[in-house]
Amino acid sequence: MNYNWNWGIFWELSPDASGTYLQTLFYGLGWTLATALTAWVLALAIGILVGTMRTTPIRWVVMLGNGFTEVFRNIPLLVQMFLWFFVVPELLPTAMGDWVKQLPNASFWTAVVALAFFTAARVAEQVRAGIQSLPSGQMAAGVALGLTLPQAYRHVVLPAALRVVLPPLTSEFLNIIKNSSVALTIGLMELTARTRAMQEFSFQVFEAFTAATIIYLFINGLVVLGMRGVENWLAVPGYLGGKAR
């Protein structure tokens, strides 16, 4: 059986009459980027906080940070999506659970929360490793200068540690864009979901997924280039890979 190639399918009207198939894919890309970027901001903030908690001399704070990391890092993302979408609203008080279920774009917000917590656990592990890779004298010097523990972390330790972990954070940024595709399982019509809808309506499987592949490669290529620019901008000359100028 021969496959009927049709690259002109992208300019044909989609069944929902919202535009051409190509426009449909770009609508999905918009949801992908919105989901990934919103989740990334939350994941970065939570991950830095939890990663820092895991390196403090306060035992119960370390245990709390370790517990968060182990729970959210070891449960598969798909399972977390289902738990947040189907289970958590049922565990809340009835009024609150009904409000969550009736939220506009509930699948979007669920995907954001699930992605944020899943990625935050991975970011926390990298931040912890980055802090522990620094010479212990940095923290001691900060405290000796009269800084409190939070001030020493903020002004001395974290600025250096975050420079160390920028490359793995770039990988996590790429991962969160790709992992957003899991949100199709809870009804979010992001890029992968739109691609599947296109191939189901048009039966042009190869064209649909070729387009999605190119879009993902293009977006992730931009992220890599952008993060390389950030690394060069933040690099300290003669330290942590920075080049003297």
C-alpha positions in Angstrom: 0.0 0.0 0.0 1.5 3.3 -1.1 1.4 6.4 1.2 -0.3 9.4 -0.4 2.1 12.3 0.3 0.5 15.7 0.5 2.7 18.6 1.8 0.0 21.0 0.8 -2.1 19.8 3.7 -0.8 22.6 5.9 -2.7 25.2 3.8 -6.0 23.3 3.9 -8.8 24.3 6.3 -8.9 22.3 9.5 -12.2 20.6 10.4 -12.8 23.0 13.3 -12.7 25.9 10.9 -10.3 27.8 13.1 -7.8 28.2 10.3 -5.4 26.1 8.3 -3.7 23.1 9.6 -0.5 25.1 9.9 -2.3 27.7 12.0 -3.6 25.0 14.1 -0.1 23.8 14.8 1.0 27.3 15.7 -2.0 27.6 18.1 -0.7 24.4 19.8 2.8 25.9 19.9 1.5 28.9 21.7 0.0 26.7 24.5 3.2 24.7 24.6 5.3 27.8 25.2 2.8 29.3 27.7 2.8 26.1 29.7 6.5 25.5 29.6 7.5 29.1 30.4 5.0 29.5 33.3 6.0 26.2 34.8 9.7 27.0 34.3 9.4 30.3 36.3 7.7 28.4 39.2 10.1 25.5 39.0 13.2 27.7 39.1 11.9 29.6 42.1 10.9 26.5 44.0 14.0 24.5 42.9 16.4 27.2 44.1 14.6 27.5 47.4 14.5 23.7 48.0 18.0 23.2 46.8 19.3 25.9 49.2 17.3 24.3 52.1 19.1 21.0 51.5 22.5 22.6 52.2 21.6 24.5 55.4 23.0 23.5 58.8 19.4 23.2 60.1 18.5 19.5 60.2 14.7 19.7 59.9 15.0 22.1 57.0 17.3 19.7 55.2 14.9 16.8 55.8 12.0 18.9 54.4 14.0 19.7 51.3 15.1 16.1 50.8 11.5 14.9 51.2 10.2 17.3 48.6 12.9 16.3 46.1 12.5 12.5 46.6 8.8 12.6 46.3 8.4 14.7 43.2 11.6 13.4 41.4 10.6 9.7 41.8 7.0 9.8 40.7 6.6 9.7 36.9 5.4 12.9 35.3 2.4 11.2 33.7 1.2 9.9 37.1 1.7 13.3 38.6 -0.4 14.9 35.9 -3.3 12.4 36.6 -3.0 12.9 40.3 -3.2 16.7 40.1 -6.0 16.6 37.5 -8.2 13.8 38.7 -7.4 13.1 42.4 -6.4 16.4 44.1 -9.7 18.1 43.4 -11.6 15.2 45.0 -9.4 15.5 48.1 -10.2 19.2 48.6 -13.3 20.5 50.4 -16.3 20.2 48.1 -16.6 23.9 47.4 -12.9 24.3 46.6 -12.7 21.1 44.6 -15.7 22.3 42.5 -14.0 25.6 42.0 -10.8 23.9 40.8 -12.7 21.7 38.3 -14.5 24.7 36.9 -11.4 26.9 36.4 -11.1 28.2 32.8 -8.3 26.3 31.1 -8.1 23.9 34.0 -5.9 21.5 32.0 -3.4 24.3 31.4 -3.1 25.2 35.1 -2.9 21.5 36.1 -0.1 21.0 33.6 1.7 24.1 34.9 1.6 22.8 38.5 2.6 19.3 37.6 5.5 20.4 35.4 6.6 23.0 38.0 6.8 20.5 40.9 8.4 17.7 38.8 11.0 20.0 37.4 11.6 21.9 40.7 12.8 18.6 42.3 15.4 18.2 39.5 16.4 21.8 39.7 16.8 21.5 43.5 19.2 18.6 43.1 21.3 20.6 40.7 21.3 23.7 43.0 22.3 21.5 45.9 25.2 20.0 44.0 26.3 23.5 42.8 26.3 24.9 46.3 28.3 21.9 47.7 30.8 22.2 44.8 31.9 25.6 46.1 34.8 26.0 48.6 33.4 25.9 52.1 35.4 29.0 52.9 33.1 31.2 50.9 30.2 30.7 53.4 32.6 31.1 56.3 34.0 34.3 54.9 30.5 35.7 54.4 29.5 34.9 58.0 32.8 36.3 59.3 32.1 39.6 57.6 28.9 39.9 59.6 26.4 38.5 57.2 23.5 36.4 58.5 23.0 32.9 57.0 20.3 34.0 54.5 22.4 37.0 53.5 25.5 34.8 53.0 23.5 32.5 50.7 21.9 35.4 48.8 25.0 37.6 48.3 27.9 35.0 48.3 26.9 31.4 47.7 23.9 31.5 45.3 25.4 33.9 42.7 28.4 31.6 42.3 26.5 28.3 42.5 23.9 29.4 39.9 26.8 30.1 37.5 28.1 26.6 38.0 24.7 24.9 37.3 23.7 27.0 34.3 24.5 24.2 31.8 22.3 21.6 33.5 19.6 24.2 34.0 19.7 24.7 30.3 19.0 21.0 29.9 16.1 21.2 32.3 14.6 24.2 30.4 14.7 22.0 27.2 13.2 19.1 29.1 10.3 21.2 30.4 9.4 22.2 26.8 9.4 18.6 25.7 7.7 17.3 28.8 4.8 19.7 28.2 3.6 17.3 25.5 2.5 14.9 28.4 -0.3 17.5 29.1 -2.2 16.2 26.0 -3.3 13.3 28.3 -5.4 15.7 30.4 -6.9 17.6 27.5 -4.5 20.4 26.9 -4.3 21.1 23.2 -0.6 21.9 23.0 1.6 21.2 20.0 1.7 17.4 20.2 -2.0 17.2 20.8 -2.7 19.4 17.8 -0.3 17.3 15.7 -2.2 14.1 16.7 -5.5 15.8 15.9 -4.2 16.8 12.5 -3.0 13.3 11.5 -6.3 11.8 12.7 -8.4 14.2 10.6 -6.2 14.3 7.5 -4.5 10.9 7.7 -1.2 12.7 6.8 0.8 11.2 9.6 4.3 11.8 8.3 3.6 15.4 7.3 2.1 16.3 10.7 4.8 14.8 12.8 7.6 16.1 10.5 6.2 19.6 11.1 6.0 19.1 14.8 9.6 17.7 14.9 10.9 20.8 13.0 9.1 23.2 15.3 10.4 21.5 18.5 14.0 21.5 17.0 13.7 25.1 16.1 12.4 26.2 19.5 14.9 24.2 21.4 17.7 25.4 19.2 16.7 29.0 20.1 16.8 28.1 23.8 20.3 26.6 23.5 21.6 29.7 21.8 19.9 32.0 24.2 21.3 30.1 27.3 24.8 30.1 25.8 24.5 33.9 25.6 23.4 34.0 29.2 26.3 31.8 30.3 28.8 34.1 28.5 27.2 37.1 30.0 27.3 35.8 33.6 30.7 34.2 33.3 33.4 35.6 35.7 36.7 36.2 33.8 39.3 33.7 35.0 36.7 31.8 37.1 34.2 29.0 36.4 35.0 28.9 32.8 34.9 32.6 32.2 37.4 34.0 29.6 39.6 36.9 30.4 38.8 39.9 28.2 
